Amino acid sequence: MLMKRNLNAAPIPCQRHLFAIPDEVAYLNCAYMGPLMHSVIQAGEQGMYAKLKPWEITPQDFFPDTEHARSLFSRLISADSEGVALIPSASYGLSTAARNIKVTQGDRIVVLTDQFPSNIYVWKEKAKTSGALLTFVERPADDDWTRAILESADEQTKVVALPNCHWTDGGLIDLEQVGKRCREIGAYLVLDLTQSLGALPFSAESVQPDYIVCAGYKFLLGPYSLGFLWVSPRNREGIPLEYNWISRSNSENFAGLVDYKDTYRSGARRFDVGENSNFILVPMLNRALEQLLEWGIDNIYATISRRNSDIAEQARQLGLNHIADHLRALHFLGLRFPPGMLPTSIAADLAKRGVYVSVRGTSMRITPHVYNTDDDVQHLFDALEIILSRHV
Ligand SMILES: Cc1ncc(COP(=O)(O)O)c(C=O)c1O
């Protein structure tokens, strides 16, 4: 299974000038938190200053930015904007999905071993209250998650809840194949794309999932506490988690809000979080998405992949390995240390030297972006060599 490459994709020149990352900081940890661009900060500031004069904020101002956000996100996933809802966290979107999927005793819910907890706890609860069985696909010895998932998803499977790549080491899942299998067996496909969207190309048209969630603060380079849910057309009549006023029909008419409505605004707007017209966070996320789309996701992927392949090459000389390229998302490098060689304090030791990565499980995650430079890579290896030489 190889990631289909866009042969027209071109690496993007370093974009560090758009960020506030000092030269002495090697920030290689986008999987933890994406940094904000100056332009994103400016968009947030404008939102803050607008509320200095609330008399200038009109009812009409509650809608255009959220509609723009739907449109931008839909372009990122190749889907329709009617299916997009604004949510505060991945767990909120996953809870919406779980609330609307019926499972009964004996049904199976399939997830990955060591999957991110927001996409586990909700299914644990669902299994507990319904009698369904939560099945963890074991980490395959050959790193081929796709094969392992396809082997596990059988006729009893009602839900398959997955990422596009494993959050600990970038292990790739071929979602087109999984989507096809889900349709064959009649299972819902629920995706948490928080560790991939914005950096790894994705198409809802090709995968045909039921639900997609994505937190906005990592590879979308947005602020914390705002993300997206996309709901496929067949699931858009579902029940939202909240009973907020703005998701009901005719909510644009503030004078008529107590003319209570049982109907909702169109599409997936019923699933929006309350107070989604967040005058600070929504323009910030919009600005970040505009920039990502301007760069082009294929080009971002080409840029980060190239950076990671240089890092992987140098890491091999230190005896550090990673999942084979055809089985990992190339924007996400998980360095594997020989047994006993990963110092528990390595992330903290690197941070003391101005290098930022994270350790998840037994893997050191390296997740650069378009702001990284060759000097950052040099900085990483200078620091690693010192720390590892002291450890042996
Ligand atoms: C795969 C994945 N999903 C979701 C999240 C964030 O979850 P939430 O928005 O529920 O806090 C993270 C954060 O690290 C993550 O790695």
The ligand as a Gaussian input file, in Angstrom:
#p B3LYP/6-31G(d) Opt

LIG

0 1
 C       -5.598000      11.410000      17.405000
 C       -6.042000      12.529000      18.285000
 N       -7.343000      12.839000      18.325000
 C       -7.792000      13.839000      19.101000
 C       -6.947000      14.582000      19.884000
 C       -7.513000      15.677000      20.735000
 O       -8.708000      15.220000      21.322000
 P       -9.723000      16.207000      21.994000
 O      -10.043000      17.243000      20.969000
 O      -10.896000      15.342000      22.333000
 O       -9.049000      16.791000      23.193000
 C       -5.585000      14.280000      19.886000
 C       -4.634000      15.023000      20.742000
 O       -3.505000      14.674000      20.919000
 C       -5.130000      13.229000      19.059000
 O       -3.823000      12.898000      19.001000

